[in-house]
């Protein structure tokens, strides 16, 4: 089976590429910026825009399956475009990374509404599918460090079963080898629950010992600064963290763990791998 990785230059695509490769799948990598220097070995690469029909047609030619790993764009429109071309190219399987809080009741938040619509396009495509709904990734902790400072936006008092990207990627590769994994939604949770600020403190102590404190910045301050400065990225971050301050972890990983194997990487194990 030849798998097209759409969004191949993203942080969460690389471990999936590695695990699918190790599992013996042929791969083609597709994104606007993907290039050979991002990887330790040579892969077949096609650069292009997911919203360009000709680019998608070229990327999908000769492929059997598609794994979608997109972020920072309109995922609903992207999924619709991908599905339309996938039908024409007779793609046999589509998998996608979504999120554990993607649900009808959370569509009031635009990011979740986008992901929900993307899921629905794939589910209703008539093509066998696998939807992965992970919780927070350990790897995202590094994104909360800026200019030598560690910050958590808002209280973030909801615990989540944080997961290592490697565990998630292994589960994707395992699912690709299992016919019983078709047409399912997989909640992918790590083995332990953690609060964001607790993890940040431990992460800094291990990987950024020069950072002695993790600051908790009230969301209202971030929103004011974002408005006054016109900083769209900061505005988006404040909205995202405000959402997670309200919404708790959703879903049950029992079926996922039974079929694909439980994630084994605790936060302590993951930290050791970073030293």
ROGULO-214184 format. One record per residue (C-alpha): x, y, z; residue in three letters; residue number from 0. Coordinates in nm, 2 decimals. Last residue first. Example, Ala and Ser with C-alpha at 12.3 -4.5 7.8 and 13.67 -1.06 7.14 Angstrom:
! residues 2
+--------+--------+--------+------+------+
!      X !      Y !      Z ! resn ! resi !
+--------+--------+--------+------+------+
!   1.37 !  -0.11 !   0.71 !  SER !    1 !
!   1.23 !  -0.45 !   0.78 !  ALA !    0 !
+--------+--------+--------+------+------+
! end
This chain:
! residues 275
+--------+--------+--------+------+------+
!      X !      Y !      Z ! resn ! resi !
+--------+--------+--------+------+------+
!   1.79 !   1.47 !   2.76 !  UNK !  274 !
!   1.48 !   1.44 !   2.54 !  UNK !  273 !
!   1.43 !   1.07 !   2.57 !  UNK !  272 !
!   1.44 !   1.10 !   2.95 !  UNK !  271 !
!   1.16 !   1.35 !   2.93 !  UNK !  270 !
!   0.94 !   1.10 !   2.74 !  UNK !  269 !
!   1.00 !   0.84 !   3.00 !  UNK !  268 !
!   0.90 !   1.08 !   3.28 !  UNK !  267 !
!   0.59 !   1.19 !   3.08 !  UNK !  266 !
!   0.48 !   0.83 !   3.05 !  UNK !  265 !
!   0.52 !   0.65 !   2.72 !  UNK !  264 !
!   0.33 !   0.32 !   2.71 !  UNK !  263 !
!   0.04 !   0.40 !   2.48 !  UNK !  262 !
!  -0.20 !   0.10 !   2.49 !  UNK !  261 !
!  -0.23 !  -0.13 !   2.20 !  UNK !  260 !
!  -0.42 !  -0.07 !   1.87 !  UNK !  259 !
!  -0.74 !  -0.27 !   1.92 !  UNK !  258 !
!  -0.77 !  -0.28 !   2.29 !  UNK !  257 !
!  -0.62 !   0.07 !   2.34 !  UNK !  256 !
!  -0.85 !   0.22 !   2.08 !  UNK !  255 !
!  -1.16 !   0.05 !   2.23 !  UNK !  254 !
!  -1.07 !   0.17 !   2.58 !  UNK !  253 !
!  -0.98 !   0.53 !   2.47 !  UNK !  252 !
!  -1.31 !   0.69 !   2.59 !  UNK !  251 !
!  -1.41 !   1.03 !   2.48 !  UNK !  250 !
!  -1.38 !   1.39 !   2.60 !  UNK !  249 !
!  -1.13 !   1.60 !   2.79 !  UNK !  248 !
!  -1.28 !   1.90 !   2.95 !  UNK !  247 !
!  -1.39 !   2.23 !   2.79 !  UNK !  246 !
!  -1.38 !   2.57 !   2.96 !  UNK !  245 !
!  -1.01 !   2.63 !   3.01 !  UNK !  244 !
!  -0.95 !   2.45 !   2.68 !  UNK !  243 !
!  -1.15 !   2.71 !   2.50 !  UNK !  242 !
!  -0.98 !   3.00 !   2.67 !  UNK !  241 !
!  -0.65 !   2.85 !   2.57 !  UNK !  240 !
!  -0.75 !   2.85 !   2.20 !  UNK !  239 !
!  -0.90 !   3.20 !   2.21 !  UNK !  238 !
!  -0.58 !   3.34 !   2.37 !  UNK !  237 !
!  -0.36 !   3.16 !   2.12 !  UNK !  236 !
!  -0.56 !   3.30 !   1.83 !  UNK !  235 !
!  -0.53 !   3.65 !   1.96 !  UNK !  234 !
!  -0.16 !   3.60 !   2.01 !  UNK !  233 !
!  -0.12 !   3.49 !   1.65 !  UNK !  232 !
!  -0.33 !   3.77 !   1.52 !  UNK !  231 !
!  -0.12 !   4.04 !   1.69 !  UNK !  230 !
!  -0.31 !   4.36 !   1.63 !  UNK !  229 !
!  -0.10 !   4.52 !   1.91 !  UNK !  228 !
!  -0.39 !   4.67 !   2.11 !  UNK !  227 !
!  -0.61 !   4.37 !   2.05 !  UNK !  226 !
!  -0.35 !   4.10 !   2.12 !  UNK !  225 !
!  -0.24 !   4.29 !   2.44 !  UNK !  224 !
!  -0.61 !   4.31 !   2.56 !  UNK !  223 !
!  -0.67 !   3.94 !   2.48 !  UNK !  222 !
!  -0.35 !   3.84 !   2.66 !  UNK !  221 !
!  -0.45 !   4.04 !   2.97 !  UNK !  220 !
!  -0.80 !   3.89 !   2.98 !  UNK !  219 !
!  -0.64 !   3.54 !   2.95 !  UNK !  218 !
!  -0.46 !   3.57 !   3.28 !  UNK !  217 !
!  -0.09 !   3.48 !   3.25 !  UNK !  216 !
!   0.04 !   3.19 !   3.45 !  UNK !  215 !
!   0.41 !   3.21 !   3.46 !  UNK !  214 !
!   0.64 !   2.90 !   3.48 !  UNK !  213 !
!   0.94 !   2.99 !   3.69 !  UNK !  212 !
!   1.31 !   2.90 !   3.71 !  UNK !  211 !
!   1.39 !   2.90 !   3.34 !  UNK !  210 !
!   1.77 !   2.84 !   3.32 !  UNK !  209 !
!   1.70 !   2.47 !   3.37 !  UNK !  208 !
!   1.54 !   2.45 !   3.02 !  UNK !  207 !
!   1.52 !   2.08 !   2.93 !  UNK !  206 !
!   1.47 !   1.91 !   3.27 !  UNK !  205 !
!   1.35 !   2.18 !   3.50 !  UNK !  204 !
!   1.16 !   2.34 !   3.21 !  UNK !  203 !
!   0.97 !   2.02 !   3.14 !  UNK !  202 !
!   0.89 !   1.96 !   3.50 !  UNK !  201 !
!   0.74 !   2.31 !   3.54 !  UNK !  200 !
!   0.56 !   2.28 !   3.21 !  UNK !  199 !
!   0.41 !   1.94 !   3.31 !  UNK !  198 !
!   0.27 !   2.08 !   3.63 !  UNK !  197 !
!   0.13 !   2.39 !   3.45 !  UNK !  196 !
!  -0.06 !   2.17 !   3.20 !  UNK !  195 !
!  -0.22 !   1.95 !   3.45 !  UNK !  194 !
!  -0.16 !   1.58 !   3.40 !  UNK !  193 !
!  -0.35 !   1.25 !   3.35 !  UNK !  192 !
!  -0.15 !   0.94 !   3.28 !  UNK !  191 !
!  -0.13 !   0.66 !   3.02 !  UNK !  190 !
!  -0.17 !   0.88 !   2.71 !  UNK !  189 !
!  -0.49 !   0.91 !   2.52 !  UNK !  188 !
!  -0.58 !   0.84 !   2.16 !  UNK !  187 !
!  -0.96 !   0.84 !   2.10 !  UNK !  186 !
!  -0.99 !   0.64 !   1.78 !  UNK !  185 !
!  -1.29 !   0.69 !   1.55 !  UNK !  184 !
!  -1.36 !   0.39 !   1.33 !  UNK !  183 !
!  -1.45 !   0.32 !   0.97 !  UNK !  182 !
!  -1.16 !   0.07 !   0.92 !  UNK !  181 !
!  -0.96 !  -0.06 !   1.22 !  UNK !  180 !
!  -1.08 !  -0.42 !   1.16 !  UNK !  179 !
!  -0.87 !  -0.44 !   0.84 !  UNK !  178 !
!  -0.56 !  -0.39 !   1.06 !  UNK !  177 !
!  -0.22 !  -0.29 !   0.91 !  UNK !  176 !
!  -0.31 !   0.08 !   0.88 !  UNK !  175 !
!  -0.43 !   0.07 !   1.24 !  UNK !  174 !
!  -0.08 !  -0.03 !   1.36 !  UNK !  173 !
!   0.08 !   0.26 !   1.17 !  UNK !  172 !
!  -0.16 !   0.50 !   1.33 !  UNK !  171 !
!  -0.11 !   0.35 !   1.67 !  UNK !  170 !
!   0.27 !   0.38 !   1.63 !  UNK !  169 !
!   0.22 !   0.75 !   1.54 !  UNK !  168 !
!   0.02 !   0.82 !   1.85 !  UNK !  167 !
!   0.28 !   0.66 !   2.07 !  UNK !  166 !
!   0.56 !   0.85 !   1.90 !  UNK !  165 !
!   0.37 !   1.18 !   1.94 !  UNK !  164 !
!   0.38 !   1.12 !   2.32 !  UNK !  163 !
!   0.04 !   1.16 !   2.49 !  UNK !  162 !
!  -0.11 !   1.39 !   2.76 !  UNK !  161 !
!  -0.41 !   1.24 !   2.93 !  UNK !  160 !
!  -0.56 !   1.58 !   3.02 !  UNK !  159 !
!  -0.63 !   1.76 !   3.34 !  UNK !  158 !
!  -0.86 !   2.06 !   3.34 !  UNK !  157 !
!  -0.73 !   2.35 !   3.56 !  UNK !  156 !
!  -0.59 !   2.55 !   3.27 !  UNK !  155 !
!  -0.57 !   2.87 !   3.47 !  UNK !  154 !
!  -0.52 !   3.10 !   3.18 !  UNK !  153 !
!  -0.23 !   3.11 !   2.93 !  UNK !  152 !
!   0.06 !   2.90 !   3.05 !  UNK !  151 !
!   0.40 !   3.07 !   3.01 !  UNK !  150 !
!   0.76 !   2.97 !   3.00 !  UNK !  149 !
!   1.01 !   3.25 !   2.93 !  UNK !  148 !
!   1.34 !   3.24 !   2.75 !  UNK !  147 !
!   1.21 !   3.44 !   2.45 !  UNK !  146 !
!   0.91 !   3.22 !   2.41 !  UNK !  145 !
!   0.83 !   2.88 !   2.57 !  UNK !  144 !
!   0.48 !   2.75 !   2.52 !  UNK !  143 !
!   0.56 !   2.58 !   2.19 !  UNK !  142 !
!   0.80 !   2.35 !   2.37 !  UNK !  141 !
!   0.51 !   2.20 !   2.56 !  UNK !  140 !
!   0.35 !   2.09 !   2.23 !  UNK !  139 !
!   0.57 !   1.79 !   2.21 !  UNK !  138 !
!   0.40 !   1.64 !   2.51 !  UNK !  137 !
!   0.09 !   1.61 !   2.30 !  UNK !  136 !
!  -0.26 !   1.71 !   2.42 !  UNK !  135 !
!  -0.55 !   1.47 !   2.35 !  UNK !  134 !
!  -0.57 !   1.27 !   2.04 !  UNK !  133 !
!  -0.88 !   1.21 !   1.82 !  UNK !  132 !
!  -0.77 !   0.98 !   1.53 !  UNK !  131 !
!  -1.02 !   0.92 !   1.25 !  UNK !  130 !
!  -0.99 !   0.62 !   1.03 !  UNK !  129 !
!  -1.17 !   0.60 !   0.70 !  UNK !  128 !
!  -1.32 !   0.37 !   0.43 !  UNK !  127 !
!  -1.42 !   0.59 !   0.13 !  UNK !  126 !
!  -1.80 !   0.66 !   0.09 !  UNK !  125 !
!  -1.72 !   1.03 !   0.15 !  UNK !  124 !
!  -1.96 !   1.07 !   0.44 !  UNK !  123 !
!  -1.71 !   1.00 !   0.71 !  UNK !  122 !
!  -1.44 !   1.21 !   0.54 !  UNK !  121 !
!  -1.67 !   1.51 !   0.49 !  UNK !  120 !
!  -1.80 !   1.47 !   0.85 !  UNK !  119 !
!  -1.45 !   1.47 !   0.99 !  UNK !  118 !
!  -1.36 !   1.79 !   0.81 !  UNK !  117 !
!  -1.68 !   1.95 !   0.94 !  UNK !  116 !
!  -1.60 !   1.86 !   1.29 !  UNK !  115 !
!  -1.24 !   1.98 !   1.25 !  UNK !  114 !
!  -1.36 !   2.32 !   1.13 !  UNK !  113 !
!  -1.62 !   2.34 !   1.40 !  UNK !  112 !
!  -1.35 !   2.26 !   1.65 !  UNK !  111 !
!  -1.14 !   2.55 !   1.53 !  UNK !  110 !
!  -1.44 !   2.78 !   1.52 !  UNK !  109 !
!  -1.55 !   2.73 !   1.88 !  UNK !  108 !
!  -1.93 !   2.71 !   1.89 !  UNK !  107 !
!  -1.89 !   2.36 !   1.74 !  UNK !  106 !
!  -1.83 !   2.22 !   2.09 !  UNK !  105 !
!  -2.17 !   2.05 !   2.13 !  UNK !  104 !
!  -2.14 !   1.87 !   1.79 !  UNK !  103 !
!  -1.81 !   1.71 !   1.90 !  UNK !  102 !
!  -1.43 !   1.75 !   1.85 !  UNK !  101 !
!  -1.30 !   1.74 !   2.21 !  UNK !  100 !
!  -1.05 !   1.46 !   2.15 !  UNK !   99 !
!  -0.89 !   1.62 !   1.84 !  UNK !   98 !
!  -0.85 !   1.55 !   1.47 !  UNK !   97 !
!  -0.57 !   1.35 !   1.29 !  UNK !   96 !
!  -0.69 !   1.20 !   0.96 !  UNK !   95 !
!  -0.70 !   0.87 !   0.79 !  UNK !   94 !
!  -0.84 !   0.81 !   0.44 !  UNK !   93 !
!  -0.85 !   0.46 !   0.27 !  UNK !   92 !
!  -0.91 !   0.31 !  -0.07 !  UNK !   91 !
!  -0.84 !   0.61 !  -0.30 !  UNK !   90 !
!  -1.02 !   0.58 !  -0.63 !  UNK !   89 !
!  -0.84 !   0.88 !  -0.79 !  UNK !   88 !
!  -1.18 !   1.05 !  -0.86 !  UNK !   87 !
!  -1.30 !   0.98 !  -0.51 !  UNK !   86 !
!  -0.98 !   1.11 !  -0.36 !  UNK !   85 !
!  -1.01 !   1.43 !  -0.56 !  UNK !   84 !
!  -1.34 !   1.52 !  -0.40 !  UNK !   83 !
!  -1.23 !   1.39 !  -0.06 !  UNK !   82 !
!  -0.92 !   1.61 !  -0.06 !  UNK !   81 !
!  -1.11 !   1.93 !  -0.16 !  UNK !   80 !
!  -1.37 !   1.87 !   0.12 !  UNK !   79 !
!  -1.10 !   1.79 !   0.37 !  UNK !   78 !
!  -0.92 !   2.12 !   0.28 !  UNK !   77 !
!  -1.24 !   2.32 !   0.31 !  UNK !   76 !
!  -1.31 !   2.18 !   0.66 !  UNK !   75 !
!  -0.94 !   2.20 !   0.76 !  UNK !   74 !
!  -0.93 !   2.58 !   0.70 !  UNK !   73 !
!  -0.57 !   2.64 !   0.79 !  UNK !   72 !
!  -0.33 !   2.64 !   1.08 !  UNK !   71 !
!  -0.31 !   2.26 !   1.10 !  UNK !   70 !
!  -0.30 !   1.96 !   0.87 !  UNK !   69 !
!  -0.21 !   1.59 !   0.91 !  UNK !   68 !
!  -0.42 !   1.40 !   0.66 !  UNK !   67 !
!  -0.32 !   1.04 !   0.59 !  UNK !   66 !
!  -0.42 !   0.92 !   0.24 !  UNK !   65 !
!  -0.44 !   0.57 !   0.10 !  UNK !   64 !
!  -0.38 !   0.38 !  -0.23 !  UNK !   63 !
!  -0.14 !   0.62 !  -0.41 !  UNK !   62 !
!  -0.06 !   0.60 !  -0.78 !  UNK !   61 !
!  -0.18 !   0.96 !  -0.85 !  UNK !   60 !
!  -0.26 !   1.13 !  -0.52 !  UNK !   59 !
!   0.00 !   1.40 !  -0.54 !  UNK !   58 !
!  -0.07 !   1.49 !  -0.90 !  UNK !   57 !
!  -0.44 !   1.52 !  -0.85 !  UNK !   56 !
!  -0.38 !   1.72 !  -0.53 !  UNK !   55 !
!  -0.16 !   1.97 !  -0.71 !  UNK !   54 !
!  -0.40 !   2.00 !  -1.00 !  UNK !   53 !
!  -0.69 !   2.06 !  -0.76 !  UNK !   52 !
!  -0.51 !   2.34 !  -0.58 !  UNK !   51 !
!  -0.65 !   2.38 !  -0.22 !  UNK !   50 !
!  -0.40 !   2.14 !  -0.08 !  UNK !   49 !
!  -0.11 !   2.34 !  -0.22 !  UNK !   48 !
!   0.19 !   2.17 !  -0.36 !  UNK !   47 !
!   0.53 !   2.01 !  -0.31 !  UNK !   46 !
!   0.56 !   1.64 !  -0.40 !  UNK !   45 !
!   0.82 !   1.43 !  -0.23 !  UNK !   44 !
!   0.92 !   1.07 !  -0.26 !  UNK !   43 !
!   1.13 !   1.00 !   0.04 !  UNK !   42 !
!   1.51 !   1.00 !   0.11 !  UNK !   41 !
!   1.63 !   0.93 !   0.46 !  UNK !   40 !
!   1.70 !   1.13 !   0.78 !  UNK !   39 !
!   1.42 !   1.38 !   0.71 !  UNK !   38 !
!   1.36 !   1.75 !   0.70 !  UNK !   37 !
!   1.64 !   1.81 !   0.45 !  UNK !   36 !
!   1.43 !   1.62 !   0.19 !  UNK !   35 !
!   1.17 !   1.89 !   0.15 !  UNK !   34 !
!   0.82 !   1.97 !   0.26 !  UNK !   33 !
!   0.72 !   2.34 !   0.22 !  UNK !   32 !
!   0.38 !   2.34 !   0.04 !  UNK !   31 !
!   0.29 !   1.99 !   0.15 !  UNK !   30 !
!   0.30 !   1.63 !   0.02 !  UNK !   29 !
!   0.50 !   1.33 !   0.12 !  UNK !   28 !
!   0.47 !   1.00 !  -0.08 !  UNK !   27 !
!   0.51 !   0.68 !   0.11 !  UNK !   26 !
!   0.54 !   0.30 !   0.06 !  UNK !   25 !
!   0.44 !   0.11 !   0.37 !  UNK !   24 !
!   0.68 !  -0.13 !   0.53 !  UNK !   23 !
!   0.60 !  -0.09 !   0.90 !  UNK !   22 !
!   0.92 !   0.12 !   0.95 !  UNK !   21 !
!   0.80 !   0.36 !   0.68 !  UNK !   20 !
!   0.46 !   0.39 !   0.85 !  UNK !   19 !
!   0.63 !   0.46 !   1.18 !  UNK !   18 !
!   0.87 !   0.72 !   1.04 !  UNK !   17 !
!   0.60 !   0.90 !   0.85 !  UNK !   16 !
!   0.38 !   0.90 !   1.15 !  UNK !   15 !
!   0.66 !   1.05 !   1.36 !  UNK !   14 !
!   0.71 !   1.33 !   1.10 !  UNK !   13 !
!   0.34 !   1.42 !   1.06 !  UNK !   12 !
!   0.29 !   1.55 !   1.41 !  UNK !   11 !
!   0.54 !   1.84 !   1.37 !  UNK !   10 !
!   0.41 !   1.94 !   1.02 !  UNK !    9 !
!   0.61 !   1.91 !   0.70 !  UNK !    8 !
!   0.40 !   1.62 !   0.57 !  UNK !    7 !
!   0.07 !   1.81 !   0.56 !  UNK !    6 !
!  -0.08 !   1.54 !   0.33 !  UNK !    5 !
!   0.09 !   1.21 !   0.37 !  UNK !    4 !
!   0.01 !   0.99 !   0.07 !  UNK !    3 !
!   0.02 !   0.62 !   0.15 !  UNK !    2 !
!   0.12 !   0.35 !  -0.09 !  UNK !    1 !
!   0.00 !   0.00 !   0.00 !  UNK !    0 !
+--------+--------+--------+------+------+
! end
